[in-house]
Amino acid sequence: MFLMENIVRDGDPVLRKQAQKVKFPLSDEDRKLAHNLMEYLEVSQNDELCKKYHLRAGVGLAAPQVGVSEMMASVLVPNEEDPDNPIFKDVIINPVIISNAVQRCALTEGEGCLSVDKDIAGYVPRSARITLKYQDVDGNEHQVRLKNYPAIVCQHEIDHLHGTLFYDHIDKDNPFSRSEDEIFIG
Protein backbone atom coordinates (compact mmCIF):
# COMPACT_ATOMS: atom_id res chain seq x y z
CA MET A 1 0.00 0.00 0.00
CA PHE A 2 1.24 3.48 -0.84
CA LEU A 3 1.77 5.87 2.06
CA MET A 4 2.42 9.62 1.96
CA GLU A 5 6.16 8.90 1.95
CA ASN A 6 5.70 7.14 -1.42
CA ILE A 7 4.10 10.21 -3.02
CA VAL A 8 6.56 12.17 -5.17
CA ARG A 9 6.61 15.87 -4.29
CA ASP A 10 6.59 18.96 -6.50
CA GLY A 11 10.10 19.57 -7.80
CA ASP A 12 10.78 15.93 -8.71
CA PRO A 13 11.46 15.76 -12.48
CA VAL A 14 9.10 12.77 -12.98
CA LEU A 15 6.15 15.11 -12.39
CA ARG A 16 7.13 17.19 -15.42
CA LYS A 17 7.75 14.32 -17.85
CA GLN A 18 5.45 13.03 -20.58
CA ALA A 19 4.40 9.58 -19.34
CA GLN A 20 4.83 6.50 -21.53
CA LYS A 21 1.90 4.59 -22.96
CA VAL A 22 1.10 1.37 -21.08
CA LYS A 23 1.34 -1.91 -23.03
CA PHE A 24 -1.22 -4.71 -22.80
CA PRO A 25 -1.57 -7.27 -21.44
CA LEU A 26 -0.44 -5.60 -18.23
CA SER A 27 2.70 -6.92 -16.60
CA ASP A 28 2.41 -8.17 -13.02
CA GLU A 29 4.21 -4.99 -11.97
CA ASP A 30 1.66 -2.76 -13.73
CA ARG A 31 -1.26 -4.75 -12.27
CA LYS A 32 0.19 -4.22 -8.80
CA LEU A 33 0.67 -0.51 -9.54
CA ALA A 34 -2.98 -0.19 -10.63
CA HIS A 35 -4.14 -1.99 -7.49
CA ASN A 36 -1.97 0.17 -5.21
CA LEU A 37 -3.10 3.43 -6.85
CA MET A 38 -6.75 2.58 -6.24
CA GLU A 39 -6.08 1.18 -2.78
CA TYR A 40 -4.55 4.51 -1.74
CA LEU A 41 -7.75 6.34 -2.70
CA GLU A 42 -10.02 3.80 -1.00
CA VAL A 43 -8.03 3.92 2.25
CA SER A 44 -7.60 7.71 2.15
CA GLN A 45 -11.37 8.21 1.86
CA ASN A 46 -12.01 6.13 4.98
CA ASP A 47 -11.68 8.59 7.89
CA GLU A 48 -10.49 5.97 10.37
CA LEU A 49 -7.89 4.39 8.06
CA CYS A 50 -6.79 7.78 6.74
CA LYS A 51 -5.88 8.84 10.28
CA LYS A 52 -4.31 5.46 11.11
CA TYR A 53 -1.91 5.62 8.14
CA HIS A 54 -1.43 9.44 8.22
CA LEU A 55 -2.68 9.92 4.66
CA ARG A 56 -4.06 12.94 2.87
CA ALA A 57 -7.44 12.16 1.37
CA GLY A 58 -7.53 11.99 -2.40
CA VAL A 59 -9.92 11.43 -5.30
CA GLY A 60 -7.21 10.77 -7.88
CA LEU A 61 -3.66 9.47 -7.98
CA ALA A 62 -1.53 9.21 -11.13
CA ALA A 63 1.41 6.85 -11.64
CA PRO A 64 3.95 9.72 -11.98
CA GLN A 65 2.96 10.77 -8.45
CA VAL A 66 4.52 7.54 -7.17
CA GLY A 67 7.55 7.85 -9.44
CA VAL A 68 6.33 5.74 -12.38
CA SER A 69 6.19 7.61 -15.70
CA GLU A 70 3.33 5.61 -17.23
CA MET A 71 -0.10 6.67 -18.50
CA MET A 72 -2.10 5.26 -15.59
CA ALA A 73 -4.17 6.92 -12.88
CA SER A 74 -6.78 5.89 -10.37
CA VAL A 75 -9.93 7.96 -9.92
CA LEU A 76 -12.46 7.53 -7.12
CA VAL A 77 -15.13 10.23 -6.94
CA PRO A 78 -17.35 9.40 -3.96
CA ASN A 79 -21.11 9.73 -3.94
CA GLU A 80 -22.14 11.55 -0.76
CA GLU A 81 -25.75 10.35 -1.09
CA ASP A 82 -24.85 6.70 -1.76
CA PRO A 83 -21.35 5.86 -0.46
CA ASP A 84 -21.52 2.30 -1.86
CA ASN A 85 -21.93 3.62 -5.42
CA PRO A 86 -19.18 6.09 -6.34
CA ILE A 87 -19.91 8.62 -9.06
CA PHE A 88 -16.81 7.39 -10.91
CA LYS A 89 -14.31 4.71 -9.93
CA ASP A 90 -11.72 3.13 -12.19
CA VAL A 91 -8.06 2.90 -13.03
CA ILE A 92 -7.78 4.81 -16.28
CA ILE A 93 -4.98 3.60 -18.53
CA ASN A 94 -3.79 5.43 -21.66
CA PRO A 95 -6.60 7.99 -21.20
CA VAL A 96 -7.46 10.48 -23.92
CA ILE A 97 -10.01 13.28 -23.81
CA ILE A 98 -11.66 12.91 -27.21
CA SER A 99 -14.02 15.89 -26.83
CA ASN A 100 -14.63 18.65 -24.37
CA ALA A 101 -17.15 21.40 -23.83
CA VAL A 102 -16.32 25.02 -24.50
CA GLN A 103 -18.02 25.93 -21.22
CA ARG A 104 -15.53 26.15 -18.37
CA CYS A 105 -15.84 25.23 -14.71
CA ALA A 106 -13.69 25.47 -11.61
CA LEU A 107 -13.77 24.50 -7.96
CA THR A 108 -14.69 27.45 -5.74
CA GLU A 109 -12.02 26.46 -3.21
CA GLY A 110 -9.41 25.83 -5.92
CA GLU A 111 -7.60 22.55 -6.48
CA GLY A 112 -5.08 20.67 -4.41
CA CYS A 113 -2.71 17.83 -5.13
CA LEU A 114 -1.12 15.05 -3.11
CA SER A 115 2.22 15.99 -4.71
CA VAL A 116 1.95 19.69 -3.80
CA ASP A 117 2.33 20.31 -0.08
CA LYS A 118 1.43 24.00 -0.06
CA ASP A 119 -1.89 25.65 -0.80
CA ILE A 120 -1.82 27.55 -4.07
CA ALA A 121 -4.72 29.96 -4.31
CA GLY A 122 -6.59 30.58 -7.53
CA TYR A 123 -9.18 29.19 -9.88
CA VAL A 124 -8.18 26.32 -12.15
CA PRO A 125 -10.37 26.59 -15.26
CA ARG A 126 -11.32 23.24 -16.78
CA SER A 127 -13.81 21.98 -19.35
CA ALA A 128 -17.22 21.51 -17.73
CA ARG A 129 -17.86 18.33 -19.74
CA ILE A 130 -15.52 15.82 -21.34
CA THR A 131 -15.72 12.57 -23.23
CA LEU A 132 -12.98 10.30 -21.97
CA LYS A 133 -11.62 7.23 -23.72
CA TYR A 134 -9.40 4.85 -21.75
CA GLN A 135 -8.52 1.22 -21.10
CA ASP A 136 -9.12 -0.62 -17.83
CA VAL A 137 -6.70 -3.10 -16.22
CA ASP A 138 -7.98 -5.89 -18.47
CA GLY A 139 -7.41 -3.83 -21.62
CA ASN A 140 -11.11 -3.21 -22.24
CA GLU A 141 -11.80 0.15 -23.89
CA HIS A 142 -14.26 2.53 -22.28
CA GLN A 143 -15.74 5.78 -23.45
CA VAL A 144 -17.51 7.85 -20.81
CA ARG A 145 -19.04 11.31 -20.63
CA LEU A 146 -18.28 13.19 -17.44
CA LYS A 147 -19.33 16.60 -16.22
CA ASN A 148 -18.43 19.01 -13.46
CA TYR A 149 -16.51 17.49 -10.52
CA PRO A 150 -15.73 14.04 -12.05
CA ALA A 151 -14.61 15.81 -15.25
CA ILE A 152 -12.35 18.12 -13.21
CA VAL A 153 -10.78 15.17 -11.36
CA CYS A 154 -10.06 13.27 -14.58
CA GLN A 155 -8.57 16.35 -16.26
CA HIS A 156 -6.34 16.91 -13.20
CA GLU A 157 -5.08 13.30 -13.33
CA ILE A 158 -4.57 13.33 -17.10
CA ASP A 159 -2.54 16.53 -16.70
CA HIS A 160 -0.15 14.54 -14.47
CA LEU A 161 0.44 12.14 -17.36
CA HIS A 162 1.56 15.07 -19.52
CA GLY A 163 3.80 16.79 -16.98
CA THR A 164 1.32 19.50 -16.02
CA LEU A 165 0.40 20.50 -12.46
CA PHE A 166 -2.88 22.19 -11.51
CA TYR A 167 -1.29 25.52 -10.68
CA ASP A 168 0.02 25.81 -14.26
CA HIS A 169 -3.59 26.67 -15.22
CA ILE A 170 -4.00 29.50 -12.67
CA ASP A 171 -3.87 33.02 -14.13
CA LYS A 172 -0.65 34.38 -12.60
CA ASP A 173 -1.73 38.05 -12.85
CA ASN A 174 -5.27 37.55 -11.57
CA PRO A 175 -5.64 34.13 -9.89
CA PHE A 176 -9.32 34.68 -9.06
CA SER A 177 -10.43 35.97 -12.46
CA ARG A 178 -13.56 34.36 -13.80
CA SER A 179 -15.69 34.58 -16.90
CA GLU A 180 -19.44 35.19 -16.83
CA ASP A 181 -20.37 31.75 -18.16
CA GLU A 182 -17.96 29.79 -15.96
CA ILE A 183 -19.58 27.26 -13.59
CA PHE A 184 -18.26 27.12 -10.04
CA ILE A 185 -18.52 23.85 -8.13
CA GLY A 186 -18.29 23.22 -4.43
Order of alpha helices (4+ residues) and beta strands (2+ residues): alpha-alpha-beta-beta-beta-beta-beta-beta-beta-alpha-beta
